[in-house]
Every structure is written in structure tokens, then in C-alpha cells.
């Protein structure tokens, strides 16, 4: 073992001396290899970055991987039971959606049906003469809900300075499950008592409308006892193209009419229509973080005891990575194949330079053989030179990639928010080092074999 270590040390020292003695030839070998290693580093870094950004975009809507999502249908006191059970508890949050119009009263919104402002000319979001929320939600005994038109809604109101948004009312902070990106202002605080002036955080799609139009601070809700005065405190990027606002559920509930009391059905019995529609909206979505199975079981038992049918409590586990890994892997293989072709050009360059170097050093290697240098050590000297060349090249390529990422972050960071928090992935650095060493091994293998097979008689030519 000691003898092998001595040979390895000797090969590295002599190989490094060979690199110093032939700087220009080494530099030319590095240039031919640099592009190949840089391509591998870039492809691997891009693959990791695209996977991270893709996962982040999907998590904005679906939630983080591993999240347990429960749908609680609007049966009797299910909403109140859910809120009382999870409010203030870590690792769990709930939300429900409803339509809201912010702006002048008794007018049609600029974007009927919370239509994106980029599609104001399209009629797919609402019929002509749409005047705010003109639909009610009805749910069947299986928990499937659908909107039905309200009869006798009256004459459509004139169009005015008002914006319709999809309002998401939250119990606890859903950012633990959906990592919204802050754009401006602040996020909602769930500490303290609820305010009678609901605080809103809008998404970028809604911010387009509020920055373009002058909108009065008055909000209309279905089944509200009065129109509250909202306060917009921040803007986030939630990955949603529909104008959306986020608020604390208790601040919205302050203004909603209390649901009519209903008789809870017996556990396991199918609820009647009145019980199914006792809560406005289509029910609650409850998100549990991994490791909170006890709280999930507690809420399930309470809901079942309150008469919610077990088959309507749909519980799913979010597995975002499963849906995108295959498509990202195929894309990664394609680009790695292209990078491999570029790397082969670098391998050919090292091979060419290595063969020329061995041809010039035939007498040197024959003399070393004559004084007792083993063939393995001669091959190790040549391989050490090419491996060190590959290692130095990979270091230069990784440095160039890091510098390029920092430059992109400075130049494009203001336009692409994701770049501001992006760091160079360590997987790309490992791939670059492996690519450099493999290229050095492949490019130096044939020259090393040729050097080891030089006969001792060749020294007589000197």
C-alpha cells in the first residue's frame, strides 16, 4: 500500500512538472476541453434551476410536496368546527373562496367574473350585462358543488369604477403550504384581533387593474350585512392569472350574515339540501403539513361526529415532483447528450495533444524504463498530466458558470424575481468535476498505454 502511494505521488509530481514545462500545449488542451465541461456544467445547472422553478410555480397552486389536503364540504357547522379546531395551530391552514367587487357601489365591474385585465375583450368570463356575483353555489349529497343562476336578478347595472376579484379567506397562514413571492408591501398578520376594515393582499394580476384605474375603497360581498372598507397592504406573485385577493377569514366573516341554523344529520346519514348550503361557498380546503396526522385525525373525528359523511371528506397527498420529474428527465437527457458531444471534442483535443507529447518524449520514457521505472508509473505520469488538465479545466468552467449566474442575477434580477434568490447548484459543480476527470481519463488512456509500451532499446537512439 505504501509502495502504491509512493508511485501515485511520483506520478502526480512528474505530471505537474510536465504541465509546467509545456504551458502552451496544456493551455491549448484546456481550451478544447473548456467548452465541453462548461456545456455539461451549464446543462446540469439549468436542469436543477428549471426543476426548482417549475416546482415553485406548481407549489404556488397545488402546495408543497407532502402536504395533506382535505376538502370539507359545507355541511351544517362543518366550517365552524374546522375553524375552532385549527385556528392558531401550527402546521395547518384552511381557506375558502368567494367573489368580491371592490369599487363604486351598484355598478358593473371593469372585469366581470374576475376576468384578467389582459382579456377584457373576451366574453368567456361572464355574459353581457354581468353585474357582480349573480350565482349561488348548490351542493349535492356527495359534496359536489356547482353554481346556479339567481332568478330575478334585475336589470344589469351600468359599468363603473369597480374591480372584481376572487377573494380567498384564510384561517391561519397558507404561505406555509404555498410559497407566494412578495412583490410589494407586507403580508397579512394573523396575530391579534380581526379588524373591521379587512386587510387585503392582492396578486400581480389584480395589481394591474388597481394601478391602471382609480378604484374607491368599498367592497361588495354576497350575503354581506354592509359593504366594508378594505385596505390593500401588499402585493404577491401567486402564479395565478386571475385577479385574486387574500384576507383573514375572521375579518371577512365580520361582514357576512351568519348561516341559518340547521339540524345536523345523524352520523353517516346523507345531509339534506339545506344543510349542504348552510355555509356560503363550496366548502373549505384544509392543508396539513407532514407530521400532523394527529390533528388531521382529530378534525376528521369531529366532522364525522357532526354528521359530515365520510365519503365527502376527500383527502389527498400533494406529490408535485411525481408529475414533472419524467418530462424534466427527458429534457435533461437530451441536453446532456448534446453537451456530451461537445465534451467529446475536448477529449479528442486532449488525445491529440497527449499522443504528440508522448511522441516527443519517447527517449525520456525509454531512459526511465532503462533505470528501472515500472511501466505502470510511466502510464501514471501521462494520465496524471491529462487528469490534472481536466481538473484545472473543470475548475475554470465552474468559475465561469458561477460568474455568469452572478452577472445574470445583477442584470436580470429586477425583471425575474426568481433569480434574486437563486444560487449556483452544487450538483452542477460535481458534474463539472466528474466531466473534467472523465475527459482527462479518456483523452489520456491511449497515450498512457503507448508510453508504457515504449521499449528500452529506444534509448539507444539518443
Buried (B, 14 or more C-beta within 10 A) or exposed (E): EEEEEEBEEBBBEBBEEBBEEBEEBBEBBBEBBBBBBBBBBBBBBBBBBBBBBBBBBBBBEBBBBBBBBBBBBBBBBBBBBBBEBBBEBEBBBBBBBBBBBBBBEEBBBBBBBBBBBEEEEEEEBBEEEBBBBBBBBBBBBEBEBEEEEEEEEEEBBEBBBBBBBBBBBBBBBBBBBBBBBBBEEEBBEBEEEBBEBBBBBBBBBBBBBBEEBEBEEBBBBBEBEEBBEBEBBBBBBBBBEBBBBBBBBBBBBBBBEEBEEBEBBEEEEBBEEEBBBBBBBBBBBBBBBEEBEEBBEBBBEBBBEBBBBEEBBEEEEBEBBEEBBEEBEEBBEEBBEEBBEBBBBBBBBBBBBBBEBBEEBBBBBBBBBEEEBEBEBBBBBBBBBBBBBBBBBBBBBBEBBBEBBEEEBEEEBEEEEBBEEBEBBEEBBEBBBBBBBBBBBBBBBBBBBBBBEBEEEBBEEE
